[in-house]
């Protein structure tokens, strides 16, 4: 009886830890993707400005 209670509590704790780790990984990856999208947006804007400057000199 006591062994099954200990095992069930240990398994429940392990499942909670696994779920929390997965949530943390998802949040981290979404943050990284958002940061890369912002950097890409700045890069595209800068390229567009340079293209306009080059075309204005022609």
Backbone as CSV, one residue per row, in Angstrom:
resi,resn,N_x,N_y,N_z,CA_x,CA_y,CA_z,C_x,C_y,C_z
1,UNK,0.835,-1.192,0.000,0.000,0.000,0.000,0.877,1.252,0.000
2,UNK,1.848,1.294,0.908,2.702,2.478,0.996,3.571,2.623,-0.257
3,UNK,4.018,1.509,-0.784,4.874,1.561,-1.969,4.112,2.104,-3.168
4,UNK,2.873,1.698,-3.331,2.092,2.203,-4.463,1.800,3.695,-4.304
5,UNK,1.590,4.152,-3.089,1.374,5.572,-2.844,2.634,6.365,-3.174
6,UNK,3.776,5.880,-2.762,5.044,6.549,-3.048,5.305,6.591,-4.547
7,UNK,5.059,5.465,-5.228,5.275,5.421,-6.673,4.327,6.361,-7.412
8,UNK,3.084,6.402,-7.013,2.134,7.281,-7.700,2.477,8.750,-7.472
9,UNK,2.918,9.107,-6.290,3.320,10.492,-6.018,4.578,10.821,-6.811
10,UNK,5.511,9.909,-6.887,6.745,10.150,-7.640,6.449,10.293,-9.130
11,UNK,5.575,9.455,-9.671,5.206,9.554,-11.076,4.454,10.850,-11.361
12,UNK,3.586,11.252,-10.474,2.859,12.510,-10.658,3.821,13.691,-10.639
13,UNK,4.771,13.664,-9.721,5.763,14.741,-9.656,6.622,14.763,-10.915
14,UNK,6.997,13.606,-11.402,7.801,13.538,-12.626,7.009,14.074,-13.817
15,UNK,5.744,13.744,-13.905,4.916,14.245,-15.009,4.779,15.763,-14.941
16,UNK,4.612,16.300,-13.753,4.499,17.753,-13.596,5.791,18.438,-14.027
17,UNK,6.914,17.866,-13.652,8.203,18.438,-14.044,8.364,18.397,-15.561
18,UNK,7.997,17.290,-16.190,8.117,17.168,-17.647,7.235,18.202,-18.340
19,UNK,6.011,18.381,-17.870,5.106,19.363,-18.466,5.667,20.773,-18.302
20,UNK,6.188,21.097,-17.133,6.768,22.425,-16.908,7.974,22.670,-17.804
21,UNK,8.801,21.655,-18.004,9.960,21.799,-18.893,9.496,22.022,-20.326
22,UNK,8.495,21.290,-20.767,7.985,21.472,-22.127,7.392,22.867,-22.311
23,UNK,6.672,23.362,-21.328,6.122,24.718,-21.413,7.254,25.738,-21.482
24,UNK,8.291,25.551,-20.679,9.423,26.475,-20.698,10.122,26.454,-22.056
25,UNK,10.266,25.292,-22.656,10.905,25.189,-23.974,10.060,25.890,-25.027
26,UNK,8.751,25.708,-24.972,7.873,26.364,-25.944,7.943,27.878,-25.804
27,UNK,7.910,28.383,-24.584,7.997,29.828,-24.364,9.329,30.362,-24.866
28,UNK,10.412,29.655,-24.584,11.736,30.091,-25.039,11.825,30.119,-26.563
29,UNK,11.327,29.078,-27.219,11.395,29.031,-28.681,10.536,30.113,-29.319
30,UNK,9.361,30.383,-28.750,8.524,31.468,-29.284,9.227,32.809,-29.127
31,UNK,9.926,33.001,-28.005,10.668,34.243,-27.782,11.797,34.371,-28.812
32,UNK,12.496,33.291,-29.073,13.587,33.308,-30.049,13.060,33.612,-31.452
33,UNK,11.949,32.989,-31.830,11.366,33.225,-33.152,10.931,34.679,-33.279
34,UNK,10.308,35.221,-32.237,9.888,36.615,-32.270,11.068,37.555,-32.404
35,UNK,12.155,37.246,-31.707,13.359,38.076,-31.782,13.967,38.017,-33.181
36,UNK,14.001,36.839,-33.773,14.545,36.702,-35.128,13.665,37.408,-36.148
37,UNK,12.340,37.370,-35.948,11.442,38.072,-36.862,11.646,39.577,-36.785
38,UNK,11.874,40.101,-35.578,12.111,41.535,-35.434,13.421,41.926,-36.114
39,UNK,14.450,41.106,-35.951,15.734,41.378,-36.604,15.587,41.321,-38.117
40,UNK,14.859,40.346,-38.604,14.638,40.220,-40.041,13.861,41.425,-40.575
41,UNK,12.893,41.904,-39.820,12.135,43.080,-40.232,13.015,44.315,-40.347
42,UNK,13.913,44.513,-39.379,14.849,45.647,-39.458,15.775,45.505,-40.659
43,UNK,16.230,44.295,-40.934,17.112,44.046,-42.072,16.395,44.372,-43.387
44,UNK,15.156,43.937,-43.512,14.394,44.208,-44.730,14.164,45.707,-44.890
45,UNK,13.826,46.398,-43.804,13.619,47.852,-43.879,14.896,48.572,-44.309
46,UNK,16.018,48.155,-43.753,17.289,48.779,-44.115,17.623,48.534,-45.596
47,UNK,17.384,47.331,-46.069,17.629,47.032,-47.483,16.733,47.873,-48.383
48,UNK,15.493,48.050,-47.985,14.566,48.857,-48.784,15.027,50.314,-48.840
49,UNK,15.505,50.843,-47.730,16.020,52.216,-47.724,17.242,52.350,-48.627
50,UNK,18.134,51.377,-48.573,19.321,51.412,-49.427,18.935,51.320,-50.907
51,UNK,17.950,50.479,-51.215,17.499,50.347,-52.601,16.922,51.665,-53.097
52,UNK,16.162,52.341,-52.258,15.610,53.637,-52.658,16.709,54.667,-52.884
53,UNK,17.732,54.671,-52.022,18.853,55.606,-52.198,19.586,55.326,-53.512
54,UNK,19.821,54.062,-53.806,20.527,53.700,-55.042,19.709,54.131,-56.262
55,UNK,18.410,53.899,-56.207,17.569,54.283,-57.345,17.447,55.788,-57.481
56,UNK,17.580,56.533,-56.385,17.478,57.992,-56.473,18.739,58.584,-57.125
57,UNK,19.850,57.885,-57.058,21.087,58.364,-57.680,21.103,58.113,-59.181
58,UNK,20.275,57.258,-59.678,20.273,56.901,-61.113,19.641,57.950,-61.942
